[in-house]
């Protein structure tokens, strides 16, 4: 209980006072976003590390099934609950800014009702439709896919509930509950995934679908991790409840909106956010389905599972680490932009968008360069059973996605913060249409194979970013300061890339040790990025 009080009462800056979301919290959204970003990076590093033994345990085929199951899971998660944390955060932030605490409580109650309905329906659809997905949608190209899908189904319901509670705290401009719960969730996920994956492979060793059972065991970790996070966030809310009740008692506003009206507002806020993200998530699902079916149609079936497994591990997992920073910073920016928009403080909105872009580019640009330069030896170290040359080429082709995903995420969140929630959805639908045509044509009429999926993934966020930026200019006259956003990280990352490549090549030539060469290359990368960046900051050349 004492730990919970400290987290909720002191460290999270949720105090018993009339103005719960203080001006200091609004200004420090970068700090809270950074905390969430650090947690996100740790979560992804843990995810990357535990995937190494998981890949070795369940094998390349099992990992391909695992990746396909997660694509289905992700799209159902997006459809059922992705918009909930952002919708709750947005609505709670606006009400806390106006000191309407009773209305904020009603938003929380109604959001939980929506989560139970949407999460429950999606979970049931996945559980009972798993065989249809395996045999019809994937055309039988991934035998046993239904098994991990049924394990993942209950997780959809848990994550819907979890998203509401996280969004409630995020709406008060505090990201620490989400950050701590994410780390706990991933630790439990890692332990259970490894143990259950190993156990299932042993238990079903004689089954022709042993790879699918191994994948199912590993997906059990996701369910147990989500359950742990729900229990933790529920505990924090229970500790915070007395403070929140006192705030509600001080609220003299009359609540005129009924439960039905609040639910409608939540759903209307969710739908554009969900659809916008759905188009991004469904692009990955469509890519998998088109790749599987077209390769089967061209009688190229031998490497489908292995290629998809390499893509989900060597490529998706590695670029997902820096992409997590964008999601975290955007989650922190949203309630702050909503508060400024509620007060009609446009200068503050411009400043927050630019600060968020600068902070993200500080991570995204060197991540892109680093993955481009030494992606192959990293894959060779982490995923030895995969073709590191193929994985390295994937990163050379597609690592730029880190930058454009970041830009599209931040600008989409900015539009949602200024009550233009429909716009990112429209832009995502346009990009998806272009994406489908591009990927289909390349798969059908070229010999690029799995690299087409990489190209599609990398190009999808580019059009979204361009359209988002145009709309921000039209709506609030925002123009991105390209030089101050890109110059320092770009110049520093180029210097870093050259010296990192030279140091790796030189050390590997001398020692023939990939591990030692990577260690030296990482040390050189840190020095040659932060050194020039610090010097350029001191010179104030690009401010």
N, C-alpha and C positions, 0 to 999 in steps of 0.2 A: 504493500500500500504506500509506503514511504517513497519508494522509487517512482511509483506512478504519480504521486503528488509533485515530486520534483520535476518529472517530465512535463506534466500538464501545467503546473503552477508556476515554475520558475524558468526552466530551460526553454519551454515552448512559448514563453511570453504571453500566456493566456492568464490574465489577471482579473481579480474581482474589482472592476471599476466600470464606470459608466460608459467610457469609450473603449470597448474591448479591443478593437482593431485600431491601434494608435497610429499617429502619423509616422512615428519611428518605424513601425512595421511596414507601412506603405513604402517608405524610402528604402528600407533594407530588403526589398524583394530579391535583389541580387544575392545577398548573403544567404537568405533562406533557399533561394534557387540553387546556390552553390552547394549548400548542405545536401539538398536532394540530389543534385548532380553527382556529388561524391559518392553518396549511397548508391545511386544508379550505376556508377562505374564499378564499385565494389561488387554489386549484385551481378553485373555482367562478367566481371573477372571470375567470381565464384562459379558462375554458369559455364564459362569457358573451361575452367579447370576441372570441374566435375564431368564435363562432357568428354574429356580425354579418356578417363577409365570407362565411362558409359559406352563410348564408341568402340573401345577395345573389347568390352564385355558382350555387347549385342551385335557387333560386327557391322560391316558396311551396309548389308541388306537391311538389317534391323534399324540402322540409323536412317536409311532412306524412308522406311515405313514410319519411323518416329517423326521425321520432318514433315511428311505428308499429313499425318494425324494432327500435328500441331498447326498446320495451315488451316485445316478444317476447324479446329478448336479456336484459333485466333479469329476467323471470320465470324463464327457464332458468338464469340465473346464480344466482338465489335458490335454485332447486330443487337445483342441483348443488353449490353451494359457499358460499352466504351464511353458513351456520352454522359453517363451518370456523374462521375467525379467532376468533370468540367461544368456540367449543368448545375450541380449542387454548389460547387465552388462559386460560380458566377452569381447565382441567385442569393446565396448566403452573404457573399461579399457586398452586394448592393444593399441588403437589409441591414447588415452590421454598420455600414457607412451611415445609414439613416437612423441607427439605434432602434431598429424594429426587431427586437430579439424574439418576441412571440411569433412573429411571422417567419423568422428564420427557423424556429423550432417546428413550425408547421411544414416548412419546406423539407426538413429532415424526415419527419414522419411520413409525409407523402412520398418522398423519394424511396424510402424503405418499402413502401407498398408497391411502387412501380418495379423496384428491383426484384422483389419476390415473384411478381407476375412474369416479367420479361426473362429473368434468369431461370426461373422454373420451366417455362415453356421451351426455351432454347435447350436446356439440359435434357428434357424429355425427347425433343426432336433428334438430338444427336444420339442418345442412347438407343432409341427404337429404330432410327434410320441408318444405323451404322452399316448394316449389310448392304443396303441400297447404295450408300456412298461408295463402298468397296467395289461392288460388282457392276454398277451402272455408271456412276460418275467417273470412276477411275478405270472402268472397263476391265477389271480383273487384273490390271497390270501390277498391283501391289497386294498379293494374297495375304490375308490375315489382318488387313488394315482395320477391320471392324473391332478387333480386340482392344487396341489402345484407345480407340474412339469411345468405347463404352466406359473405360476407366476415367477418361477425361471429362465425360458428361457432367457428373456432379460438381466438378470444379467450376463450371460456368455459373452455377447458382451461387456458390460461395464467393466468387469474385464480384458478382453483382452487388451483394451485400457489403463486401469490403470496399468497393468503390464509393458507395454512398458515405460511409463513415470517413474515409480519407478525404473526400470532397468537402465534407462539413468542416474539417479542420483547415484544409487548404483555403477555404473561403474566408478564414480569419487570418490569412497571410502567415500561417505557420506550417512549415513543411516537415518538421522534425518527426511527428507521429508517422507520417507516410514513409519517411526515410528509414526509421528504426524498424517499422513493420516489414518493409521490403527486404532488409538485411536478414531479419529473422526468418522470413518466408523462404528466402533463397538458401539459407543454411540447412533448414529442414528438407527442402527440396533436394539439395545435393546429397545429403546422407541417405534419404529414402530411395532416391533414384538409383544410386549405385547398389545399395543393398537389395532392393526389390528386383532390379534388372538382373543381377547375378542369380538371385534365388529363382526367378522365373526361367532363366536359361537352363539352370540345372534341373528344375522340376519338369520342364517340357522338352528335354534334350532329344527325345525320340520322335517328337512331333514334326511333321513336314513344315509347320508354321512356327518353328521355334524362334525365328527372328522376330515375328510379330509378337510373340509372348514376351520376349526380351524387351521389345519396345514398350509393351504394355506395363511391364514392371517399372520401367524408367518413368513413364508418365504418372505412375502412382505418387512419385515425389512431388509433382505439381499440385496434386490434390491435397496432400498432407501439408505442404507449404502454405497453401491458401487457407486451410483450416487454422493453422497456427497464427497467421496474420489476422484473421477474423477475431479469434479469441483475444489477441493482444489489443487490437483497436477497440474491441468491446470493453475491455478492462479500462483503457484510458478514458473512454467516454463515461464509464461509470464513476471514475474518480472526478472527472470534470463536471458531472451533472449538478452537484450542489452550487458550484459557481455559476453555471449557466442558469439555474433556477433563480438565483438572486438577481441576475441581469434581467430575466423575464419579468420579475416582480417590479423592477424599476421602470419597465416599459409602459408608458401611458398611452401608447397608440392603440386605436381600435382596429382589430383585425376584421376586415370586411370580406375577405376572400374565403370562399368555402373550400373544403377538402377537394372537391371535384375540380374547382377552378385552379387550385394550386397544382394538382396532378396534371391538368391540361398544360399549364405553363411549363412544367418540368418536361413533359413529353414533347411539346413543341420546341423547347430548347434543345432537348436531346437529339431529336430526329436529324436536323442538319449536321450536327457534330458526328453522329453515328454514320450517316450516309457518306460524309466527307472521308472519314477514316475507312469506311467499308470499301470504298473504291480503291484505296491504297492496298488494304489487306486482300481484297478479292483479286487484285492483279496478280498476287503471288499464287493464289489458288488457281486462277485461270492459266497462269504460266505452267504450273505443275500438270494440270489436266491436259492442256494442249501439247506439252512436251511428251507426256506419257502416251497419249492417243496417236499423235502424229508419228512418233518413233515406232510404235507398234504397227501403224499403217505402212511405214516404210521398211518393216521387217528388221528394225534395229532395236531389239528388246534386251540384249545381253547386259547393257550397262545402264539401264534406266535408273534402277534403284541406287547404284553406286554414284552415278552422276548427280542425282538429286541429293544424296547423302553428302557428297563433297560440297555441293552448293550450300546446303543448310549449315554445314560445319565450317569449312574453310572460308567461305565468303560471308554468308549471312551472320554467323556468330561473331566474326571479327569486326565487321563494319557496324554491328549492333552496339558495340561498346561505346564508341564516341557518339553514336546517334542517341544514346540514352541521355546525354547531356542536354541535347535540344529539347527532349520531352520534359526533363526536369525543370529547365529554365523557363519553358513555356508555361508549365503548371504553376510556377511561382509568379510569372508575369501576369497571368490572367486576372486574378482578383485585384491586383494592383492597378491594372489598366481599367478594369470595371469601376473601381473606386474613383479614379481620375475622370473617367467618362461621366460618371454620375454627377461629379462636381463641375463638369464641363471645363476641366483643366487640360486643354489640348497641348500646351507646352510640355506638361508632365508626360502625356502620352507619347509624344515624339521622343522625349528623352529616354523613356523606359524601353521603347522598341529598339532604339539605337544601342542602348547599353546591353540589352539582351543579345542583339546581333553580334556586337563586339565580343562579348563574353563567349558566345558560342563559336565564333570564328577562331578565337584563341585556341580552342581545342580541335575544331573540325579540320582546319587547314593542315596543321602538322600531322594529324591522324591520317589524312588522305595521302600526304607525301610519304609518310612512314610506311603505310601499307603498300603503296606503289613500289617503294624501293626495296624493302626487305620482307614483303609478304610471303614469298616462297619459302625462305628459311624458317619463318615463324610457323608456317603450316607443317613443314618438315619436322619441327620440334614437337608441336602440339598434337598433330594428327598424322602419325607416322604410317598408318594403314592406308591413307588416301594418297592419291597422285598429287604430290606437292607442286609439280610443274603445271598441272591443270589448275590447281587451286591458286597458284601464284599468278597465272594468266588471268584468272577470274578477277583477282584484286587489281591487277594493272588496268583491266578494262573498266571495272565497276567501282573502284574505291572513291571516285569523284562523287558517288551517290551520298557519301557522308556529308559533303558540303551542301549539296542541293536539298537533301532531306532536311537538314538543319534550317536552311533558309525558308523552305516551304512550311515547315512546322511553326516557326516563329511568326511568320507573316499570317498564317491561318489563325493562330491564337490571337494575334492583334486584331484581326477582323471580327472574331467572335467577341472580343472584349468591348468593341464599339458597336455592339448590337447588329452586326452584319453576319449573323451565323449561317445564313443560307449561301453566302458567296463562296466560301471554301468548298462546300459540297458541289456547287455548279462547276467550279474550276477542276475539282477532282474527277467529275464525270467526263469533262472534255478531255482531260489527260488520259483517262482510262480508255476512251474510245480510240484515241491515237495509239495508245500502248497496245491494245489488242490487235489492231491492224498490223502494226510494226512487227510484233512477235510472231503472229501467224505467218506473215509473208516470209520472214527470215527462216522460220522453222521449216516451212513447206518447200522453199526454193533455194536454200543454202545448205552448206555442209558445216555450219558453225555449231550445231548441236546445243549443248548445255550453255555455251557462251551467249546464245540468243537470250536465254533467261536472265543472264547477267546484264546484258545490254538493256533489256526491258526494265529491269529493276533500277538501273542507273539513270535512265532517261525519264522515268515516270514523274519524279518531283520537279523536273526543270520547268515544264510548262505551268505547273501549279504555282511555282514561285513567281514566274513572270506575270501571270494573270493577277496574283495576289498583290504584287507590288503596284501594278497599274490601278487596282481598285483602291488601295490605301491612298494613293495620290488623288484619285477622284473624290474620295469621301472626306479625308481630313488634310489633304494637301501635304501628305508625307512623302518626302524624297529621301531615299537611302543615301547616306554619305559614303559612297563606295571607297574612297581613298582611306578614310579613317577606319572603316570596317575591315578592309582587305589588305591594305598596304603592309602594316607591321607583321601580321601573321604570315602573309604571303612571302615577303622578302626573307624573314627569319626561317620559314619552312624550306625555302629553296636552298639556303645556305646549309641548313640541317640535312637536307636530302643528299646533297653532294658529299658532305663529310661522312654521313652515315654509310652511304654506299661504299665509299673508298675504304673506310675503316673495316667494314665487314669483309670486303673482298681481300684486303691486305691480311687481316688476321686469319681468315680461312685458308689463304694460300700458305701462310706460315705454319699453321697448326693442324689443318684439316679437321678442326673441331667446330661443328655448327653451333654448339652451345656456347663455347668460349667466344666465338666470333660475334654471336648475337649479344652477349653480355657487354662486350666492348662497344659494339655498335649502339646499344641503348644508352650507354654512358656518354658516348660522343654526341648522340642525338640530343640528350638533355642539355649538354653544355652549349652546343652550337645552335640550339633554338632559343633557350632562355637568355643566353648571352647577348646575341643581336637584338632580341626583343626588348631587353632591358635598356640597351644602349639607344635604340630608336625611341623608346618611351622617354628617356632622359633628354634626348635631343628635341623632343616635341615637334619632329619634322612633319608628321602626318596628323596632328591634332586639328 
